[in-house]
Amino acid sequence: MSAKIILLAGGLVLGFGGIAAAHHSNAAYDVDHPQTMEGTVKTVNWTNPHISFVVEKDVKSDEPASTWVFEVSSPGVLTRSGWTKRSLQPGDHAVFRYAPLRDGNPGGYLQKVTLPSGQELTYSLTPTDQ
């Protein structure tokens, strides 16, 4: 190969490496301070590149309702961890363990779901391992 092609290929790899690393960064989440909340699933978005769940947080009667969005890994990762599209559905009530968003918005990176039956839905990757 000519030196020009090798330099071009190397430049492309280095140039796009930063974009890929930024996409898979966990900088938006406070993974050192996980939290839990109870709520009811409103929407499931089982799509690539990341699954998300919209959850209505359980609140006391004098508190306003709040909607949270939890991101999870890809459908492939969850499927390999034993999840299916039916593992968590709209209307399901659960306890959600998550790494909160650093900006304080209601949501985060979902780490574990505990259903009323005691069944735990987990998966093997953290945001940095994707």
N, C-alpha and C positions, 0 to 999 in steps of 0.2 A: 504494500500500500504506500501511497505517497505520503509525505509528511503533512501535506495540506489536508488530506482526508482525515488523518489521525488527529490533527489539531482541531478540526471542525467537529469530529465526533466527541472528542474530549470536552470541548467547550459546551456542546449541547448537553452532555451528561451533567457537567458541573452546573450549568445554568438552570436546568430543570430540577436538579436535586433539591435546591432551596425551596422551590414551589411545593414539591411533594412533602418535604419535611414540615413546612408551614401548615399544610392541609391536615397533617396527622399530629399536630402539636396538641398538647393538653394545657397550653397556657391559659385558655379561657376558663379552666376549671380549677377550683381549690381542692386538689386531691388529698391534701394534708388534713382537711377538716370535713370529713364526710358527715352528712346529716340524714335524718329519716323524716318521712311524713306519711300520713295516711291519706288516701284519696281514691277516686273512682276514675277509671279509664274512660275518656270521652272519644278519642280517636287513635287509631293505630296506622302508622305509615310504614308498611313493611316494604321498603324499597332501598335500592342501592343509592348512594354509597353507605348510608347510615340509616338505621331504623329509628323512628322517633315515636314517642307516646305523648299525647296531650292528656293531662290528668287534672281533674277538678279536686282541689285540696279540700279535705274535711275541715270545716270551720265551725266554731260555736255560733249560736243563733245571733249574737250581737256583732259578729265579724262579717265583713263583705266576702263574697265568694272569690276565689282566686284560681286562675288557670295556669298550670305549669307545663313546660315542655321539657321532656327528657330525651336526650339523644343516647343511642346505644351503638354498638358496633354494626357490622354489615350482616345481611341475612345469612351469608355463608358461615360466618363465625358463630352466630346464634344457633343455626341449624346443627353445626358440628358439636355444639354444647348441649344439644337435646331439645332446643326450643322448636316450636312450629308456629305457623301463622295464627294458630288457635290458642297458643299458650297464655296469652293475655289479650283479652278482647274488650271492646266497648261495653261498659256496664260492670266490669269486674272491679271489685274493691280489693285493695292490697296495701301493704306497707312498702314504701319505696326508699331504698338506701341509695344515695347519690353524692357525687362530688358537685357542690354548688357552683354556679357561675360566679366568677370573680366580680363582675360588674353589678351584682346584686339583683339582677332580673330573676323572676321566678322560673327556675329550671336548672338543669345541670346534666351531668353525665351519669347515667343510671349504672349502678354497680350490682344491685341485687333487688329482687322483688320477692316478698313473702306473702303468699296467698292466705286467706282465712283458714284453709285446711292445714296450714303449717308448711306446705310445699314451698321450697325456695327455688326461684329461677335465677341462675347465675350463669356466667360465662367466663372463659379463661383469660381474656385479654383486658388490659387496662388501656386508656387512651394512647399511651406512648408505645404500646406494642403493636398497634395496627399496622 
